[in-house]
Amino acid sequence: MLKKIELKGEQKKVLFLPSENPIQIKGVAGSGKTTVALYRAMHLYETAKNLFKDTNIAVFTYNKTLSAYIEALLPEIQSETQKLRNDFKIEVTNFHKWAYHFIGLKFNQTLNEGTQNKYINDILADLKSKESTILNKSSEFFLDEISWIKGKLFSGYSEYFEASRTGRGTADRVTKNDKKVIWTVFENYQNKLRNLNQVDFDDYAILALKKIESDPDFKPPFTHIVIDEAQDLNKAQIIVISKLVDSFTNSLSIIADAAQQIYKSGFVWSEVGINVKGGRTIEFKKNYRNSIHIAKAALSLLEKEPDKSQFTVAASVFKEGDKPKIANYSSVDEEYSCLVDQLNELKKNNRIKGTVVLHRTTFGVRKVYDYLIDYGFDVELVKTSSPVNYNSESVKICTMSSIKGLEFNNVFIIDLNDNLIPSPQGFLEENDEHHISTERRLLYTCMTRALDQLYLFSSDNNPSRYLNEIDPDLLLNIGPVKSAISLDDLPFLR
């Protein structure tokens, strides 16, 4: 849903930030970080133009869906003067899209997740004779470690050996001896990719950095860069982006919220050589998006985080509204029947515009899409392969991990079952604290996308553990509804 957007209250501080050297904007969910990112880009374009040099501005994100959403928002805040000018240019992109074209990769040269797992499993099978217990870990465990190694830009085994493995709880979950075996798996994996002329997504930043540093004639293409949702980028990606900005301006606007970090990256500014100290950081603490009940329910979930020191509690600038609605149904049929009932109620009251249904998996998104089509709803998938009309009355459908930065009047989060969230595939070991925390912050992020109405549905009497962490006094429990057609009757599931 697109609406007329303008800076409010403390957001106006962004207009007075310097146009040279890095600045950091920290903001809680609902504080308007994406709005601020766009206004920052527009303001830099208008005030920092140089008569003798082109002004090229880029807005970078991690998430493909968010970059497409920002592109759709641009005309909403663009001035009439800017719209009439031919030289107006702000590039909106996500890191991997930009890097893919910059490196010059070929189609199908990048590994998909399934092929990555196959390669790792083949390597583990060959190494099992070494009788190391770490080799009993899943392929996901090793891919997670390989991603961390690449994101940290370790130049060799000694750096990896000495590095503290943060992000796996309060202590390392691998011993020094384990690291020797993991490095062997990493080297075998890299050799296989080189032999087959393939790369994975974590190679994008490494390859881009090598291309930049090996080209003596490389000139940074941008005079100013705005990075939205920077907390989801890793060290390597941030370093690459920092090298794309003109050294004369060194203008990086870094916008982030640690509470919404949903990818297992993590870095500190000293690691990437960016200084945002000395009054170059501002913090937005006011939530302009959510109703008071939605905001409090989401914050009560965040209260279960083991380390709350990095999170900022939003100030109370909430509007009144309804409590989030929660329901646990005995079956998926019953749950989807309730979904249809609630959507019809919104439609009857002319409140269907700006509605999204979220699911943890891509298969689940496809399932609910076909179900609602069967019931005669106008629906759109939120994805990058096709444009989305955010101003239409169609029900949008999206994965939970793709919703970052977007907002909707009504948000339905369905199939919140414990076998789906936390995602079983993300567990590197039993009771993986880091994965449990990451998935909790994912749900928090999804809950805070709702402006007016929030619905939390589960089924099979197997509610996600996170639903039990939300303060029940902040929720409205709604009961089962009349029966509808069975999911088994739908042709796509036969």
N, C-alpha and C positions, 0 to 999 in steps of 0.2 A: 504494500500500500504506500503510495506516494502522497505526500501532503505538503502544503506550503511550509517551508522551514525557515527559521530565523534564529539568530543568537539570542539567548536569554541569560539574564543575571550574570553569574560568574563566567559564563562562556565568552562574554565580550572581552575578557582579558586577552584572548588570543590575538585581538587586533593590535595590541600594544607590545607584543613580543618582538624582539629584534629579528631582522631578516638575515643576519649573518651568524654563522656558527651554530652548533647543535643546541636544540631546546627539547625538553621532555614535558609532555602533558600526560599526567596520570589522572585517570577518571574512573569512578565507580560505574557499574552497570546503570544505564538510563541517564547518564550525565551528558549524553550527546556527543560522544567522542567522534563518531563518523561525521556528524554535522560540523563539528569543529575542524575536522580534517579538511573538509571541502571548503569551508570559509577561509581556513589558513591558506590553502592553495590559491583561492580566488584573490585574497588580500595580497599575497606575495606577487601575484601576476600584475595587479593594479599599481602597487606601490614600489615595487623593486625593478621595474622595467629599466632597461639601459638602452639609450638611443643608439649606442655604437655596438651593441651585442644582443643577439637573440635571447629572449627569456623563455627557457624551456622548463616546464614544471611537470613532475611526475608524482602520482599518488600510488604507493605500493601497498599491497596487502599480501597475506599468506593464502587466503581463501579465495578460490575462483568465483564462488557465488557472491561474495562480498564485493569483489571488484566489478562484477556485472551490475550489482545493485547501485554502487557508487556512480557508475556511468549513467544509469537511469536517473539518478538524483541530480546530476550536474545541471541540466537545463532548468531545474526548479529553483536554483539559487543564482543562476547566471543573470547578470544585469542585461537590460535591453541593449546597452552600448556594446557589451561583450558579444552578444548574439549577432550584432550587425557587422562586427569586425572579422575580416578574413584571417588575420594573423593570430586569433585566439587559439591557444593550444594548451590543454592539460592532458597528459597521458595517464590513463588509469589502467593498472595492470596488476597481476599477481606475480610473485617472484618466479615461479616455475615457468609461467608463460613467457615472461621476458627472457629468462635464461635460455630456454629452449631455442628461441630465435637468435639470440646473441651468439650462442655456441655454434649453431648451425647443425643441430642434430637431425638425423634422418627419421622418417616415419617408422614406427615400430622398433626403434633402437632402444627405447626405454623399457626396462623390465616391469611386468605387472607383479602384483603381490603373490599370486599363485606360483609363477615361475621362480620368484625369489625363494619361496619356501621349498620348492623342489630342489633347487641348487644346494641350499643349506642342508637339507635332509640327505642328499647324496654325499656331501662332504662329511657329515657326521657319521654316516654308515662306514665310510672308508677309514675314519679315525677311531672308531670304537675299540679297536685292538689296543689302544693306548691305555685303556682302563681308567680313564679319568671320570669321576662322577659328574663333572660339569657337562660332559657329553650327553648325559641323560636329559638335559634341558630341552625344551621345545625349540623348533626353528624360529618361532617368534622371539624367544629370549635372545638368540644370537643376532637376529636382524635388528632388534632394539639396540643391542650393544654396538653393532656395526654402524647403525645410524648415529649413535652418540659419538663414536670414534671419528666418523667423517665430519660431523657437525662441529667438533672441537678442533679440527684441522691438525691432528697429531701428525708430526713428521716421521715418526718411527715408533718402534716398540718401547723404547726407554721412556718416552713421554707418556705413553699410555700406562706403562707399568707404575710410574710415579704418581699418576693423576688420581685424585680422590673421586670416586664414582658417586657424585651427588645425584639426587633424583631417584634413589632406590631406598628411601627410608632414612633412618638416622645413622646408619652405618653401611659400609660396603657390603654387598651381598655376594661378592666374588672375592676369593683369596688371591694372593700374589701368584700362587701356582695355577689357579684357575685362569688368570690373565694370560699366562703363556699359551694355554690351550686355546683360549678365545682368539688370541692374535693369530695362531696357526689357522683357525677357521676363517678369520678375516682375510688373511693372505691368500688362502686357497680360493675363496670367493672372488676376490679381486682378480686373481689370475684367470679364473674362468670367464669373468666379464671381459677382460682384455682380449683373451683368445677368441671370443665370439663377437668382439666389437660391440658390446652392449654396455649400458649404464643403468643405474637406478636413480631415483629422484634426488638422493643425497649427493650424487656426483655432480649435479647441476652447478652448485655453488663452487665446488672445487675446480671444475673445468672453466667456469667463468673467471674465477680468480687467476688461474694460470694464463688464460688468454689475455687478460688485462695486464698482468705483470710481465709478460713476454713481449708485449708490443710497445716499443719505445715511442711510437707515434700515437698511442691511445690518448684520446681527449674525452674527458667526462662529458656525457651528452646532456646533462641537466644542470641548470643553475640553482634549482631548489627541489628538494625531495621531501614529501610527506609520507610517513610510514604509519598506516593504521593497523591496529591490533598487533603491535610489534612484539608483544610477549610470546607470540606463536612462532616467531622466527628463531633460528639458531645462530650461533656465533659466526659460522661461515657465511650465512646469508646476509647478516647485518654488515659484515665486513665488505662483502661485494657491493651492497647498496651504497655504503659510505664512499666507495671509490668511484661512484657514478656521478657524484656532484662536483661542480666546479670548485677548485681549491680557493678561488677568489672569494666566493660567498661561503663555502663550507656549510651550506644551509640545509640542515637535517631537522625536520620536525617529527619527533618520535612520540607516538600516541599509544598508550598501553594501559592494561588493567590486569594485574597478576591474578586476581580472583577468577578471571575468565580464561586462563591459560589451559587449553584443551589438547595441546600437543606436547609430547615429552621432549622438550628442547632444553631451554634454560641457559642463561649466561649472565654475567655481570658486566657493567659498562667498561670496567678497567680491562677486561679481556679483549674488547673490540676497539680499544683506543679512542673511545668517545667520552668527552668530558661534559657532563650536564650539571656540574656543581656551580656554586657561586651565583645563585639566584636564577639559574637557567632551567629550573623545574617548577612547574605550577601544578596544582592538584585541584580537580573538580570533585566536590564531595556531595553535590546535590543531584538527586534523582528526579528528572523531569518527565520520565516516561510512565512508570508504573503507578497503579493505585496503591494506597497504603497497605492493603491486605496482601496484594501480590508481592510487594517489596519485602514485607515482613516475613512472609512465608519462605521466600527465596533466601533471605538472610538467616533464617532459623536453620536452613539446610547447611549453609556455609559455616554455621557455628560448630559443626561436627568435624571441621577440618583440623588435623593435628597441629598445624602451624598457622595461626591466624595473624601473626605479627606483620605479614606482608600485605594484609588486606585492609582497606579503608572502609569504615562503616559510613553509609550514605546519610547525609543530613535529611531531615524530614521536610521535603518539598513535594510530598505525594498528594495526589488528588484522592477524594473518596471513591469508593467503588465496591464491587461485590467480592466476597471471599473466593479464592480459587476453589473449584469444584473437584472433588476426588471421588473415585468409585473403583471398587474391585469386583469384577464379575466372575461368575463361575465358568464361563466359556468365552472364546473369542467371538462367537456368533452374538452372544448377548452384549459384549462390549461394543462391537461394531453397530449393533442395533441402536445402542444408546448414542453413539456418535451421530448416526443419521438423524435421530430424534432431536438432538441438540442443534445440529445444523439447520434442520427444518424450522426450529423455533427461532433461530437467528434470522432466517430468511423471511419468516412470517412478520417479524418485527422490523424488517428493513435494516438489519444489522449484519448481514452476511459479508458485506464488503470489508476487505482487510482481514480475512480469516486464513489461517494456515494450520495444516495437520502435520505433525512431526513424528517420525519413527526412527528408531536407532539404526535400522539396517536398510540397505538399498532394496532388498527383496521385499521388506515390509512396506516401503514407499510404493513399490509397484502394486502390491496387494491392495492397499487402501485406495490407490488410484483407480484400479479396475472395479473395486467394490462401489465406489461413489459414482463412477460412470454408469454402472448398472442401475443405480438408483436415480439417474437422470440429472446429477449435479454437473455443472460446468466446472471443470478442474484444470489446473495447470501444474506441471512439474517444475519446480525451481531448480534449474540446472543450467550449465553454461552453454550447452550445445544449441539452445534455442532461446530467443528473447522472451522475457516474461512481462506481461502487462500488469504492473502493480496497481494500476488505477481501475482495473476491471472488477466485476463482482464474482469472478471465478474463485473457487476454493484452491488455495495454493497447497502443494504437498512437497515436503522436503525432508531430507535426513537431518537428524539432530546436529550432526557435526558440520553441516553446511549453513546453519542459520545465523552464525556469528555476525554481528553488526546490523542485522535486519530487525525490523519491528513490525508488529501487526496488532490490529484491534483485538482479535480473538485468537488464542493459541491453544490447540489441542495437542497434547503429548500422549500418544497411545502406546499400548503394549509395553507399559512400564513394568515388565516382569523381571524377576531376579535372574532368569536365564538369558536375558537380553541386555540389561543394564544393571550392573557393570558388564560390559561385553566380555564373554568368555574367552575370545581370541586374544584379548589384551593381557591376560594373566601370565606373567613370566614365571611365577611360582605360586603356591597356595597362599592365600591371604596377602597378596601383593599390595602393600600399603599405597605405593605410588600410583598404581593403576586404579585402585579404589578411589583415591583422592582425585585423580584426573577425571574419572567418570562422574564423580559428584559435582565437580566444577562444570562439567558439560551440562548436566541437568540444571544447575543453577543458571548458567548462561541461557539455556532454552526458556526457563521460567521467566527470566527478566526480559524476554522479547515481547511480552504481552502488555498492551496498553490498558485494556479494559477487562477482558475475560480470560481466565486461564482454567483449563480442564486437564486433570491428571488421571488417566485411565489405565487400569491393569486388568488381567484376566487369569483364568485357570486357578484362581485362589493362590496365586504366586506373586504377590506384589514385590517390587524391587525393594531392597533394604533401605534405599534412600527415602522412600515414601514414609517409612516409619521414623525417619529422622526429622521430618518436618513437624513443627509444633501443631498438633491436631486441633488446637483451639483457633488456629488461623485458617482452617479449611472447612468447607461445607460438603458433607457426605451426601451424595445423591444415590438413589437406589436403582435397581434393575428396571428395565422397560419391557414393553411387549415384544414378543419374538418377531424376527424378520427372516429373510431368506438365509440359508446356511452358506458359509464360505465355500463349502464343498460343492455347492450348486453352480458356482461361477466357472465358466469355461476355462479361464486361464489357470485354474488349479487342478483341472482334471488330468 
